[in-house]
Amino acid sequence: MSDAAPRRIWLCADDYGISPGVNRAIRDLIGRGRLNATSVMMVGPSIGRDEVSALRSVVANSPRCCIGLHATLTAPFRPLTMHFQPLDGGMFVSFPKLLRAGLLGRLDPEIIRAELMVQLTAFSGMFGRAPDFVDGHQHAQLFPGVRDAFLTAVKEAAPDAWVRQGGRHAPLARRLGSPKALFLDILSARFRRRAARANITFNPAFAGAYDFSRQPDFGDLMRQFLEDLPEGGLIMCHPGFVDDTLVSLDPLTFHREHEHAFLGGEHFPRLLAANKVTLG
Protein backbone atom coordinates (compact mmCIF):
# COMPACT_ATOMS: atom_id res chain seq x y z
CA MET A 1 0.00 0.00 0.00
CA SER A 2 1.50 3.38 -1.01
CA ASP A 3 2.08 6.19 1.45
CA ALA A 4 -0.54 8.92 1.68
CA ALA A 5 0.02 11.95 -0.51
CA PRO A 6 1.62 14.89 1.28
CA ARG A 7 -0.63 17.59 2.68
CA ARG A 8 -0.56 20.75 0.57
CA ILE A 9 -0.46 23.94 2.63
CA TRP A 10 0.00 27.67 2.15
CA LEU A 11 3.05 29.38 3.62
CA CYS A 12 2.38 33.10 3.30
CA ALA A 13 4.87 35.90 3.93
CA ASP A 14 3.03 38.99 5.11
CA ASP A 15 3.97 42.64 4.67
CA TYR A 16 5.39 42.85 1.15
CA GLY A 17 5.67 46.60 0.63
CA ILE A 18 6.62 47.59 4.16
CA SER A 19 10.32 48.05 3.34
CA PRO A 20 12.91 47.21 0.65
CA GLY A 21 14.60 44.69 2.95
CA VAL A 22 11.41 42.79 3.61
CA ASN A 23 10.56 42.80 -0.09
CA ARG A 24 13.98 41.45 -1.02
CA ALA A 25 13.81 38.65 1.55
CA ILE A 26 10.35 37.57 0.40
CA ARG A 27 11.40 37.52 -3.25
CA ASP A 28 14.48 35.48 -2.34
CA LEU A 29 12.38 32.80 -0.63
CA ILE A 30 9.79 32.69 -3.40
CA GLY A 31 12.56 32.26 -5.96
CA ARG A 32 13.90 29.28 -4.01
CA GLY A 33 10.49 27.64 -3.62
CA ARG A 34 10.37 28.24 0.14
CA LEU A 35 7.12 30.26 0.05
CA ASN A 36 3.98 29.85 -2.02
CA ALA A 37 2.13 33.05 -1.08
CA THR A 38 2.80 36.65 -0.12
CA SER A 39 0.41 39.46 0.77
CA VAL A 40 1.06 43.03 -0.31
CA MET A 41 0.49 46.24 1.67
CA MET A 42 -0.77 48.82 -0.80
CA VAL A 43 -0.33 51.53 1.86
CA GLY A 44 3.29 50.56 2.50
CA PRO A 45 6.13 52.95 1.56
CA SER A 46 7.91 50.35 -0.60
CA ILE A 47 5.27 49.28 -3.08
CA GLY A 48 6.16 51.29 -6.19
CA ARG A 49 6.25 50.03 -9.75
CA ASP A 50 9.78 48.62 -9.46
CA GLU A 51 8.96 46.54 -6.37
CA VAL A 52 5.77 45.26 -7.97
CA SER A 53 7.58 44.39 -11.19
CA ALA A 54 10.27 42.52 -9.25
CA LEU A 55 7.64 40.51 -7.37
CA ARG A 56 5.69 39.69 -10.50
CA SER A 57 8.89 38.50 -12.19
CA VAL A 58 9.88 36.10 -9.44
CA VAL A 59 6.31 34.78 -9.11
CA ALA A 60 6.16 34.22 -12.88
CA ASN A 61 8.95 31.67 -12.43
CA SER A 62 7.25 30.12 -9.38
CA PRO A 63 3.83 28.99 -10.63
CA ARG A 64 2.85 27.59 -7.22
CA CYS A 65 3.00 31.06 -5.65
CA CYS A 66 0.01 33.38 -5.31
CA ILE A 67 -0.17 37.08 -4.45
CA GLY A 68 -2.75 38.61 -2.14
CA LEU A 69 -3.71 41.94 -0.64
CA HIS A 70 -2.62 42.62 2.94
CA ALA A 71 -5.52 44.92 3.84
CA THR A 72 -4.19 47.50 6.29
CA LEU A 73 -6.26 49.56 8.74
CA THR A 74 -3.84 50.20 11.63
CA ALA A 75 -1.00 52.59 12.48
CA PRO A 76 1.63 53.67 11.57
CA PHE A 77 0.16 53.58 8.06
CA ARG A 78 -2.11 56.13 6.43
CA PRO A 79 -5.40 55.55 4.62
CA LEU A 80 -5.77 55.96 0.88
CA THR A 81 -9.20 57.59 1.25
CA MET A 82 -9.64 61.23 2.29
CA HIS A 83 -12.33 60.97 4.96
CA PHE A 84 -11.35 57.82 6.82
CA GLN A 85 -12.17 57.65 10.53
CA PRO A 86 -10.92 57.04 13.17
CA LEU A 87 -7.50 58.63 12.69
CA ASP A 88 -4.66 59.60 14.97
CA GLY A 89 -2.48 62.38 13.60
CA GLY A 90 -3.46 61.55 10.02
CA MET A 91 -2.66 57.86 10.49
CA PHE A 92 -4.84 54.87 11.21
CA VAL A 93 -5.24 54.24 14.94
CA SER A 94 -3.30 51.45 16.66
CA PHE A 95 -4.77 47.97 16.48
CA PRO A 96 -5.87 47.96 20.19
CA LYS A 97 -7.79 51.18 19.57
CA LEU A 98 -9.32 49.82 16.35
CA LEU A 99 -10.34 46.61 18.11
CA ARG A 100 -11.83 48.55 21.01
CA ALA A 101 -13.78 50.80 18.63
CA GLY A 102 -15.10 47.73 16.85
CA LEU A 103 -16.15 46.01 20.07
CA LEU A 104 -17.96 49.18 21.15
CA GLY A 105 -19.76 49.54 17.81
CA ARG A 106 -18.01 52.82 16.97
CA LEU A 107 -16.74 51.94 13.48
CA ASP A 108 -18.61 53.04 10.37
CA PRO A 109 -18.78 49.99 8.08
CA GLU A 110 -19.19 52.14 4.98
CA ILE A 111 -16.01 54.10 5.73
CA ILE A 112 -14.13 50.83 6.30
CA ARG A 113 -15.55 49.32 3.10
CA ALA A 114 -14.62 52.41 1.06
CA GLU A 115 -11.00 52.28 2.26
CA LEU A 116 -10.73 48.57 1.51
CA MET A 117 -12.25 49.06 -1.93
CA VAL A 118 -9.56 51.66 -2.72
CA GLN A 119 -6.82 49.31 -1.48
CA LEU A 120 -8.25 46.52 -3.65
CA THR A 121 -8.42 48.87 -6.62
CA ALA A 122 -4.84 50.00 -6.02
CA PHE A 123 -3.73 46.35 -6.03
CA SER A 124 -5.53 45.67 -9.30
CA GLY A 125 -4.03 48.80 -10.83
CA MET A 126 -0.50 47.77 -9.89
CA PHE A 127 -0.75 44.05 -10.66
CA GLY A 128 -3.19 44.16 -13.56
CA ARG A 129 -5.61 41.79 -11.84
CA ALA A 130 -7.47 41.19 -8.61
CA PRO A 131 -5.61 39.52 -5.71
CA ASP A 132 -5.64 35.74 -5.36
CA PHE A 133 -6.58 36.14 -1.70
CA VAL A 134 -7.11 38.90 0.86
CA ASP A 135 -5.90 38.92 4.46
CA GLY A 136 -5.42 41.65 7.05
CA HIS A 137 -2.51 43.37 8.75
CA GLN A 138 -2.58 42.59 12.48
CA HIS A 139 -5.67 40.43 11.81
CA ALA A 140 -7.88 43.53 11.52
CA GLN A 141 -10.16 41.73 9.04
CA LEU A 142 -11.45 39.64 11.97
CA PHE A 143 -12.45 42.59 14.17
CA PRO A 144 -16.10 43.40 14.89
CA GLY A 145 -17.10 46.40 12.80
CA VAL A 146 -14.48 45.48 10.18
CA ARG A 147 -15.28 41.92 9.16
CA ASP A 148 -18.59 42.59 7.39
CA ALA A 149 -17.17 45.59 5.53
CA PHE A 150 -14.11 43.51 4.63
CA LEU A 151 -16.16 40.63 3.25
CA THR A 152 -18.45 43.01 1.34
CA ALA A 153 -15.46 44.70 -0.31
CA VAL A 154 -13.86 41.37 -1.24
CA LYS A 155 -17.12 40.06 -2.66
CA GLU A 156 -17.46 43.17 -4.80
CA ALA A 157 -13.89 43.77 -5.98
CA ALA A 158 -12.31 40.29 -5.86
CA PRO A 159 -15.14 37.74 -6.00
CA ASP A 160 -12.82 34.84 -6.84
CA ALA A 161 -10.39 35.54 -3.99
CA TRP A 162 -10.25 33.53 -0.80
CA VAL A 163 -9.85 35.21 2.58
CA ARG A 164 -7.78 34.45 5.66
CA GLN A 165 -9.36 33.33 8.89
CA GLY A 166 -7.24 32.82 12.00
CA GLY A 167 -8.76 29.78 13.67
CA ARG A 168 -6.53 26.82 14.48
CA HIS A 169 -7.00 23.09 13.98
CA ALA A 170 -5.41 21.86 17.20
CA PRO A 171 -6.34 19.99 20.41
CA LEU A 172 -8.16 22.08 23.01
CA ALA A 173 -5.28 21.88 25.51
CA ARG A 174 -2.88 23.41 23.01
CA ARG A 175 -5.36 26.11 22.01
CA LEU A 176 -5.79 27.12 25.64
CA GLY A 177 -2.02 27.40 26.08
CA SER A 178 -1.63 30.43 23.79
CA PRO A 179 -3.76 33.45 24.75
CA LYS A 180 -2.98 35.35 21.54
CA ALA A 181 -3.90 32.42 19.31
CA LEU A 182 -6.99 31.65 21.43
CA PHE A 183 -8.20 35.22 20.89
CA LEU A 184 -7.79 34.74 17.12
CA ASP A 185 -9.78 31.50 17.39
CA ILE A 186 -12.67 33.36 19.02
CA LEU A 187 -12.67 36.22 16.51
CA SER A 188 -12.36 33.80 13.61
CA ALA A 189 -15.40 31.70 14.51
CA ARG A 190 -17.81 34.49 13.64
CA PHE A 191 -15.69 35.57 10.65
CA ARG A 192 -15.96 32.06 9.18
CA ARG A 193 -19.73 32.04 9.59
CA ARG A 194 -20.04 35.41 7.85
CA ALA A 195 -17.71 34.34 5.03
CA ALA A 196 -19.60 31.08 4.50
CA ARG A 197 -22.88 33.00 4.38
CA ALA A 198 -21.38 35.27 1.70
CA ASN A 199 -20.11 32.20 -0.20
CA ILE A 200 -16.48 33.34 0.17
CA THR A 201 -13.81 30.65 0.48
CA PHE A 202 -11.39 30.70 3.41
CA ASN A 203 -8.47 28.63 4.64
CA PRO A 204 -9.60 25.69 6.78
CA ALA A 205 -6.99 26.30 9.48
CA PHE A 206 -4.34 28.80 10.49
CA ALA A 207 -0.99 28.83 12.25
CA GLY A 208 1.91 31.21 12.69
CA ALA A 209 0.93 33.38 15.66
CA TYR A 210 3.50 33.56 18.43
CA ASP A 211 4.74 35.95 21.12
CA PHE A 212 7.00 38.43 19.34
CA SER A 213 8.17 39.84 22.70
CA ARG A 214 10.24 36.68 23.16
CA GLN A 215 13.03 35.16 21.07
CA PRO A 216 11.86 31.58 20.44
CA ASP A 217 13.55 29.13 18.11
CA PHE A 218 11.61 29.56 14.86
CA GLY A 219 12.41 26.01 13.78
CA ASP A 220 10.71 24.67 16.91
CA LEU A 221 7.75 26.95 16.27
CA MET A 222 7.46 25.74 12.68
CA ARG A 223 7.36 22.13 13.89
CA GLN A 224 4.41 23.04 16.10
CA PHE A 225 2.67 24.95 13.30
CA LEU A 226 2.90 21.97 10.95
CA GLU A 227 1.81 19.36 13.49
CA ASP A 228 -1.96 19.72 13.26
CA LEU A 229 -2.33 21.70 10.04
CA PRO A 230 -4.75 20.01 7.61
CA GLU A 231 -4.74 20.03 3.83
CA GLY A 232 -5.13 23.61 2.61
CA GLY A 233 -4.15 25.11 5.96
CA LEU A 234 -2.19 28.34 6.09
CA ILE A 235 0.89 29.41 8.03
CA MET A 236 1.71 33.11 8.14
CA CYS A 237 5.32 34.22 8.46
CA HIS A 238 7.26 37.49 8.44
CA PRO A 239 10.69 37.00 6.85
CA GLY A 240 12.75 40.07 6.10
CA PHE A 241 16.07 41.87 6.14
CA VAL A 242 16.16 44.76 8.59
CA ASP A 243 16.62 48.22 7.11
CA ASP A 244 16.00 51.79 8.26
CA THR A 245 12.54 51.88 6.72
CA LEU A 246 11.45 48.79 8.63
CA VAL A 247 12.89 50.07 11.92
CA SER A 248 10.93 53.31 11.52
CA LEU A 249 7.63 51.48 11.00
CA ASP A 250 7.57 48.21 12.87
CA PRO A 251 9.01 46.77 16.10
CA LEU A 252 9.20 43.32 14.47
CA THR A 253 12.81 43.36 13.25
CA PHE A 254 15.28 40.65 14.30
CA HIS A 255 12.47 38.05 14.26
CA ARG A 256 12.19 38.64 10.53
CA GLU A 257 15.84 37.81 9.90
CA HIS A 258 15.56 34.67 12.04
CA GLU A 259 12.51 33.55 10.06
CA HIS A 260 14.26 34.21 6.76
CA ALA A 261 17.35 32.27 7.87
CA PHE A 262 15.31 29.23 8.86
CA LEU A 263 13.02 29.23 5.82
CA GLY A 264 16.01 29.62 3.50
CA GLY A 265 18.12 27.02 5.29
CA GLU A 266 18.66 23.33 4.77
CA HIS A 267 16.52 22.16 7.70
CA PHE A 268 13.22 23.56 6.47
CA PRO A 269 12.76 21.22 3.45
CA ARG A 270 13.61 18.29 5.71
CA LEU A 271 11.00 19.41 8.22
CA LEU A 272 8.36 19.61 5.48
CA ALA A 273 9.27 16.14 4.24
CA ALA A 274 9.26 14.66 7.76
CA ASN A 275 5.75 16.03 8.28
CA LYS A 276 4.58 14.92 4.81
CA VAL A 277 3.80 18.50 3.84
CA THR A 278 4.33 20.26 0.53
CA LEU A 279 3.95 23.89 -0.57
CA GLY A 280 1.51 23.06 -3.34
C-alpha positions as CSV (number, residue, x, y, z in Angstrom):
1,M,0.0,0.0,0.0
2,S,1.5,3.4,-1.0
3,D,2.1,6.2,1.4
4,A,-0.5,8.9,1.7
5,A,0.0,11.9,-0.5
6,P,1.6,14.9,1.3
7,R,-0.6,17.6,2.7
8,R,-0.6,20.8,0.6
9,I,-0.5,23.9,2.6
10,W,0.0,27.7,2.2
11,L,3.0,29.4,3.6
12,C,2.4,33.1,3.3
13,A,4.9,35.9,3.9
14,D,3.0,39.0,5.1
15,D,4.0,42.6,4.7
16,Y,5.4,42.8,1.1
17,G,5.7,46.6,0.6
18,I,6.6,47.6,4.2
19,S,10.3,48.1,3.3
20,P,12.9,47.2,0.7
21,G,14.6,44.7,2.9
22,V,11.4,42.8,3.6
23,N,10.6,42.8,-0.1
24,R,14.0,41.5,-1.0
25,A,13.8,38.7,1.6
26,I,10.4,37.6,0.4
27,R,11.4,37.5,-3.3
28,D,14.5,35.5,-2.3
29,L,12.4,32.8,-0.6
30,I,9.8,32.7,-3.4
31,G,12.6,32.3,-6.0
32,R,13.9,29.3,-4.0
33,G,10.5,27.6,-3.6
34,R,10.4,28.2,0.1
35,L,7.1,30.3,0.1
36,N,4.0,29.9,-2.0
37,A,2.1,33.1,-1.1
38,T,2.8,36.6,-0.1
39,S,0.4,39.5,0.8
40,V,1.1,43.0,-0.3
41,M,0.5,46.2,1.7
42,M,-0.8,48.8,-0.8
43,V,-0.3,51.5,1.9
44,G,3.3,50.6,2.5
45,P,6.1,52.9,1.6
46,S,7.9,50.3,-0.6
47,I,5.3,49.3,-3.1
48,G,6.2,51.3,-6.2
49,R,6.3,50.0,-9.8
50,D,9.8,48.6,-9.5
51,E,9.0,46.5,-6.4
52,V,5.8,45.3,-8.0
53,S,7.6,44.4,-11.2
54,A,10.3,42.5,-9.3
55,L,7.6,40.5,-7.4
56,R,5.7,39.7,-10.5
57,S,8.9,38.5,-12.2
58,V,9.9,36.1,-9.4
59,V,6.3,34.8,-9.1
60,A,6.2,34.2,-12.9
61,N,8.9,31.7,-12.4
62,S,7.3,30.1,-9.4
63,P,3.8,29.0,-10.6
64,R,2.9,27.6,-7.2
65,C,3.0,31.1,-5.6
66,C,0.0,33.4,-5.3
67,I,-0.2,37.1,-4.4
68,G,-2.8,38.6,-2.1
69,L,-3.7,41.9,-0.6
70,H,-2.6,42.6,2.9
71,A,-5.5,44.9,3.8
72,T,-4.2,47.5,6.3
73,L,-6.3,49.6,8.7
74,T,-3.8,50.2,11.6
75,A,-1.0,52.6,12.5
76,P,1.6,53.7,11.6
77,F,0.2,53.6,8.1
78,R,-2.1,56.1,6.4
79,P,-5.4,55.6,4.6
80,L,-5.8,56.0,0.9
81,T,-9.2,57.6,1.3
82,M,-9.6,61.2,2.3
83,H,-12.3,61.0,5.0
84,F,-11.3,57.8,6.8
85,Q,-12.2,57.6,10.5
86,P,-10.9,57.0,13.2
87,L,-7.5,58.6,12.7
88,D,-4.7,59.6,15.0
89,G,-2.5,62.4,13.6
90,G,-3.5,61.5,10.0
91,M,-2.7,57.9,10.5
92,F,-4.8,54.9,11.2
93,V,-5.2,54.2,14.9
94,S,-3.3,51.4,16.7
95,F,-4.8,48.0,16.5
96,P,-5.9,48.0,20.2
97,K,-7.8,51.2,19.6
98,L,-9.3,49.8,16.4
99,L,-10.3,46.6,18.1
100,R,-11.8,48.6,21.0
101,A,-13.8,50.8,18.6
102,G,-15.1,47.7,16.8
103,L,-16.2,46.0,20.1
104,L,-18.0,49.2,21.2
105,G,-19.8,49.5,17.8
106,R,-18.0,52.8,17.0
107,L,-16.7,51.9,13.5
108,D,-18.6,53.0,10.4
109,P,-18.8,50.0,8.1
110,E,-19.2,52.1,5.0
111,I,-16.0,54.1,5.7
112,I,-14.1,50.8,6.3
113,R,-15.5,49.3,3.1
114,A,-14.6,52.4,1.1
115,E,-11.0,52.3,2.3
116,L,-10.7,48.6,1.5
117,M,-12.2,49.1,-1.9
118,V,-9.6,51.7,-2.7
119,Q,-6.8,49.3,-1.5
120,L,-8.2,46.5,-3.6
121,T,-8.4,48.9,-6.6
122,A,-4.8,50.0,-6.0
123,F,-3.7,46.4,-6.0
124,S,-5.5,45.7,-9.3
125,G,-4.0,48.8,-10.8
126,M,-0.5,47.8,-9.9
127,F,-0.7,44.1,-10.7
128,G,-3.2,44.2,-13.6
129,R,-5.6,41.8,-11.8
130,A,-7.5,41.2,-8.6
131,P,-5.6,39.5,-5.7
132,D,-5.6,35.7,-5.4
133,F,-6.6,36.1,-1.7
134,V,-7.1,38.9,0.9
135,D,-5.9,38.9,4.5
136,G,-5.4,41.6,7.1
137,H,-2.5,43.4,8.7
138,Q,-2.6,42.6,12.5
139,H,-5.7,40.4,11.8
140,A,-7.9,43.5,11.5
141,Q,-10.2,41.7,9.0
142,L,-11.5,39.6,12.0
143,F,-12.4,42.6,14.2
144,P,-16.1,43.4,14.9
145,G,-17.1,46.4,12.8
146,V,-14.5,45.5,10.2
147,R,-15.3,41.9,9.2
148,D,-18.6,42.6,7.4
149,A,-17.2,45.6,5.5
150,F,-14.1,43.5,4.6
151,L,-16.2,40.6,3.2
152,T,-18.4,43.0,1.3
153,A,-15.5,44.7,-0.3
154,V,-13.9,41.4,-1.2
155,K,-17.1,40.1,-2.7
156,E,-17.5,43.2,-4.8
157,A,-13.9,43.8,-6.0
158,A,-12.3,40.3,-5.9
159,P,-15.1,37.7,-6.0
160,D,-12.8,34.8,-6.8
161,A,-10.4,35.5,-4.0
162,W,-10.3,33.5,-0.8
163,V,-9.8,35.2,2.6
164,R,-7.8,34.5,5.7
165,Q,-9.4,33.3,8.9
166,G,-7.2,32.8,12.0
167,G,-8.8,29.8,13.7
168,R,-6.5,26.8,14.5
169,H,-7.0,23.1,14.0
170,A,-5.4,21.9,17.2
171,P,-6.3,20.0,20.4
172,L,-8.2,22.1,23.0
173,A,-5.3,21.9,25.5
174,R,-2.9,23.4,23.0
175,R,-5.4,26.1,22.0
176,L,-5.8,27.1,25.6
177,G,-2.0,27.4,26.1
178,S,-1.6,30.4,23.8
179,P,-3.8,33.4,24.8
180,K,-3.0,35.3,21.5
181,A,-3.9,32.4,19.3
182,L,-7.0,31.7,21.4
183,F,-8.2,35.2,20.9
184,L,-7.8,34.7,17.1
185,D,-9.8,31.5,17.4
186,I,-12.7,33.4,19.0
187,L,-12.7,36.2,16.5
188,S,-12.4,33.8,13.6
189,A,-15.4,31.7,14.5
190,R,-17.8,34.5,13.6
191,F,-15.7,35.6,10.6
192,R,-16.0,32.1,9.2
193,R,-19.7,32.0,9.6
194,R,-20.0,35.4,7.9
195,A,-17.7,34.3,5.0
196,A,-19.6,31.1,4.5
197,R,-22.9,33.0,4.4
198,A,-21.4,35.3,1.7
199,N,-20.1,32.2,-0.2
200,I,-16.5,33.3,0.2
201,T,-13.8,30.6,0.5
202,F,-11.4,30.7,3.4
203,N,-8.5,28.6,4.6
204,P,-9.6,25.7,6.8
205,A,-7.0,26.3,9.5
206,F,-4.3,28.8,10.5
207,A,-1.0,28.8,12.3
208,G,1.9,31.2,12.7
209,A,0.9,33.4,15.7
210,Y,3.5,33.6,18.4
211,D,4.7,36.0,21.1
212,F,7.0,38.4,19.3
213,S,8.2,39.8,22.7
214,R,10.2,36.7,23.2
215,Q,13.0,35.2,21.1
216,P,11.9,31.6,20.4
217,D,13.5,29.1,18.1
218,F,11.6,29.6,14.9
219,G,12.4,26.0,13.8
220,D,10.7,24.7,16.9
221,L,7.7,26.9,16.3
222,M,7.5,25.7,12.7
223,R,7.4,22.1,13.9
224,Q,4.4,23.0,16.1
225,F,2.7,25.0,13.3
226,L,2.9,22.0,11.0
227,E,1.8,19.4,13.5
228,D,-2.0,19.7,13.3
229,L,-2.3,21.7,10.0
230,P,-4.7,20.0,7.6
231,E,-4.7,20.0,3.8
232,G,-5.1,23.6,2.6
233,G,-4.1,25.1,6.0
234,L,-2.2,28.3,6.1
235,I,0.9,29.4,8.0
236,M,1.7,33.1,8.1
237,C,5.3,34.2,8.5
238,H,7.3,37.5,8.4
239,P,10.7,37.0,6.8
240,G,12.8,40.1,6.1
241,F,16.1,41.9,6.1
242,V,16.2,44.8,8.6
243,D,16.6,48.2,7.1
244,D,16.0,51.8,8.3
245,T,12.5,51.9,6.7
246,L,11.4,48.8,8.6
247,V,12.9,50.1,11.9
248,S,10.9,53.3,11.5
249,L,7.6,51.5,11.0
250,D,7.6,48.2,12.9
251,P,9.0,46.8,16.1
252,L,9.2,43.3,14.5
253,T,12.8,43.4,13.3
254,F,15.3,40.7,14.3
255,H,12.5,38.0,14.3
256,R,12.2,38.6,10.5
257,E,15.8,37.8,9.9
258,H,15.6,34.7,12.0
259,E,12.5,33.6,10.1
260,H,14.3,34.2,6.8
261,A,17.4,32.3,7.9
262,F,15.3,29.2,8.9
263,L,13.0,29.2,5.8
264,G,16.0,29.6,3.5
265,G,18.1,27.0,5.3
266,E,18.7,23.3,4.8
267,H,16.5,22.2,7.7
268,F,13.2,23.6,6.5
269,P,12.8,21.2,3.4
270,R,13.6,18.3,5.7
271,L,11.0,19.4,8.2
272,L,8.4,19.6,5.5
273,A,9.3,16.1,4.2
274,A,9.3,14.7,7.8
275,N,5.8,16.0,8.3
276,K,4.6,14.9,4.8
277,V,3.8,18.5,3.8
278,T,4.3,20.3,0.5
279,L,4.0,23.9,-0.6
280,G,1.5,23.1,-3.3
